[in-house]
Amino acid sequence: MVYQGQTRVLILLLVGVFMGSLDIGIVGPALPSLGTYFGVNERLLSWVFTVYILFFMIGTPLMAKLSDIHGRKTVYLVNILLFAIGSIITITSISFEMVLLGRAIQGVGAGGIFPVANAFIGDIFPPEKRGGALGILSSVWGVSGVLGPILGGLLLDYGWQWLFIINIPISVIVLLGSLYILPRGEKNNQLSLDWPGILTLGLLVSFLAYAINQIDTSNFLTSFFSLSVWPFLVLSILLLPVLLKLELKARDPLIQVDLFRSKEVRLVSGIMIGTGLIQASTVFIPSFVIVALAFSSSNASLMLLPIVMTMAIGAPIIGQLLDRFGSRNIMFTGASIMIIGLFLISTFSESFYLFIFAGVLVGVGMSTAIGSPPRYIMLVESPPKERASGQALINIITSAGQLIGGALIGAVIGSYAGDLAGYEYAFLFMAMVAIIMTILTVGLKSKEEQQKSSY
């Protein structure tokens, strides 16, 4: 039976998704202020972003599975409450460690908001309306993630705490709305949590993020073989086969590793790691602009508008072009355009107009990489009973890219003590990532092959 009142539910879910995604990048403009306030360097500052993504990754599968067991409404309320508690801890922080604790709790809550919202769509919307509703949620998630730094820059004039104070009234509204609007949903006590998988994934990505963050790109070999890097890299590599073995044996696996048997899924996964890396780089654009163009913190965040506006306009257009040209052609074109944009940012960073033009090009590329093409590919390649797992897999892989990207960019920038060269090299590396993404798109199925697979 389809739940009545889908519009009210969708609006409520959109507010929650917008809030959770917004805080991924809202800290971008505040990083210099936080560094001054707590007396920490650029390398440590990147953890304000990285720790959110790390716990977001852990929260995504954990909360999705808990919602299947204990009911969507209960877990969704817990997610919003955790997000609000994390915001309060961050606002009242008296040390940098307390900021990281608050961001970690925020990340766990936000990690559950998006997958549980998607599950609600599947529960209460009829099949013919699910695609449209999921498309709206995905667009809001992608655009608000890049919109965060802009809003952060506007609020920064009132103090960095205001970037998180705004979460409190929104959280209260979503909590009250959820109590009265959301259906309770069914419980399923037959399902079980894959705790070994959750713990192993958490350790793997934590070790990897820490190791990457400690690399000094200006003295690469010495730092790579230091005790702060290589032991943690080795541990993360050793944990990868352990995670795969655990997931193959798990009754209710955290990650549906069977999907990787498909060449198409492996290619899309590689592309989505690159997407996460590049998406993470946008968080650092306001700081980049402050150094390159001597903008104020509030004005620097506005330099993200070209990316945001292009994505907002491009996402629905890409969706319309998908059936006509196929995922491969669209993603190849988008990634190619993104290469040019990233090269322009890294090479002509001190040119205001070229920076804006480059932002438009990056926005075009992100519209194809974050939007409907990869999700459509995963939908086609996933067996009907594993389609939800396929969509969750995209979220986890993209988050892994964001996590590595945040740590990596922080390491590169920190290696040059926040100077312009550090930012330029970081975005030059992102251009190389876009080249690899473009190469991977060539191996995807053509429109005709994709249509045959969908039948």
Sequence and secondary structure as in RCSB ss.txt:
>XXXX:A:sequence
MVYQGQTRVLILLLVGVFMGSLDIGIVGPALPSLGTYFGVNERLLSWVFTVYILFFMIGTPLMAKLSDIHGRKTV
YLVNILLFAIGSIITITSISFEMVLLGRAIQGVGAGGIFPVANAFIGDIFPPEKRGGALGILSSVWGVSGVLGPI
LGGLLLDYGWQWLFIINIPISVIVLLGSLYILPRGEKNNQLSLDWPGILTLGLLVSFLAYAINQIDTSNFLTSFF
SLSVWPFLVLSILLLPVLLKLELKARDPLIQVDLFRSKEVRLVSGIMIGTGLIQASTVFIPSFVIVALAFSSSNA
SLMLLPIVMTMAIGAPIIGQLLDRFGSRNIMFTGASIMIIGLFLISTFSESFYLFIFAGVLVGVGMSTAIGSPPR
YIMLVESPPKERASGQALINIITSAGQLIGGALIGAVIGSYAGDLAGYEYAFLFMAMVAIIMTILTVGLKSKEEQ
QKSSY
>XXXX:A:secstr
   S HHHHHHHHHHHHHHHHHHHHTTGGGHHHHHHHHT  HHHHHHHHHHHHHHHHHHHHHHHHHHHHH HHHH
HHHHHHHHHHHHHHHHT SSHHHHHHHHHHHHHHHHHHHHHHHHHHHHHS HHHHHHHHHHHHHHHHHHHHHHHH
HHHHHGGG TTHHHHTHHHHHHHHHHHHHHHS      TT    HHHHHHHHHHHHHHHHHHHT  GGGHHHHHT
STTTHHHHHHHHHHHHHHHHHHHH SS SS GGGGGSHHHHHHHHHHHHHHHHHHHGGGHHHHHHHHH   HHHH
HGGGHHHHHHHHHHHHHHHHHHHHH HHHHHHHHHHHHHHHHHHHHHSTT HHHHHHHHHHHHHHHHHHHSHHHH
HHHHHHS GGGHHHHHHHHHHHHHHHHHHHHHHHHHHHHHTTT HHHHHHHHHHHHHHHHHHHHHHHTS  HHHH
HHHT 
